[in-house]
């Protein structure tokens, strides 16, 4: 399948890649700036079923998050830090 990207360049899509239904996302961050992203789904038995995992750099993860926000028109706010007991 061919479609236009954000900068109007034609992009070829891989036809043979499977499409996965996912309803969850987990991210683990390493100290070296790499992040493990896991997408999956919660089964009726309440068990987590992983569909795919990706290792990405901090720059690429930020770009992915930006794309998610732009496409969903959702821009979350940073949570306020919990007050520490005196």
Secondary structure, DSSP 4 states (H G I P E B T S, - for coil): -EEE-TTS-EEEPPTTSPP----EEEEEE-TTSEEEEEEEEE-TTS-EEEEEEEEEEHHHHHHHHHHHHHHHT--PPPPPPPPPP-
